[in-house]
Amino acid sequence: MKFVPKTVLTVASVAMFTLTAVMIAGVSLAAPGGPPPPSPTDPVPPGLPIDNGLIGLGIGALAIAFYKINQVRYKKTRA
């Protein structure tokens, strides 16, 4: 197996970027809430709520992540 420092640095930089993005998102989610919700007498706005598809989005994101990881591994072993 051949050690390629550039690949290791690329993977480390992607990992650091992801960690930084998660930390920033966590801080923004911990911020104080906005105004109180509207009263139940208000009409519901048109459109679909986001939380109905969160599980599907998560599964899709995991599938794409595994595909990309395997694609990089296959490319590394082929070269």
N, C-alpha and C positions, 0 to 999 in steps of 0.2 A: 504494500500500500504506500502510496506516495503522499508525503505531507505537503500540502499547498497552503502557505501562510495567508495568501490573499483571500482564499475561501473562508478560512477561519475568521479573519478580520471582518469579512462581509457578514457572516452569520452573527458575529458578536455585535456588529453595529446595528443590524436589524433587531436583535434581541434588546439592545439598549433603547432603540427608538420605540419599540413596543412597550417596554417597561415605563418609559417616560410618558407615553400617551395614556397608559392605564392610570398612572399616578395623577396626571392632569385631569383626566375624566373623573377620578375619585374625588378630587378636591372640588370640582364643579358640582358633583352630585351632593356633596356635604354642605353646600351653600344654603343659606336660609331660604325657605319656601317663598313662593310668590303670594299674590292675594288669595283670599279664601275662595273656595269653589262657588259657582253661581247657585242660586236657590233652585230647588227642584221644579219650580213653576216655569222656569225659562225653557223655551223649546230647544230640542237637541239639534245641533248644527248638522248639515248634511256631510256624508263621508263615512268612512269606516274607522273604528278605533285602531290604534297601532298594536295594542297588546294582544289582539287575536292571532297574530302571526309571529310572535316572538319565538316560539318553540321551533317553528319551521325555519326562521331565519338563523337561529343558532345551529340547527342540524345542517343547514346548507353551508354555513360558514365553516363548520368542522369538516364537512366533506371536501370543500375547496382547499382547506389547509392540509388535510391528509394527501390530497392529490398533488398539491405543489411540493410537499415534502418528499413524496415518492418520486416525483419528476426530477427534483434536484439530486436525489440519491441515485437514480438510474443514470442520469447524465454524468455524475461523478464516477460511477463504476464503468461506464462505457468508454470514457476518455482515457 
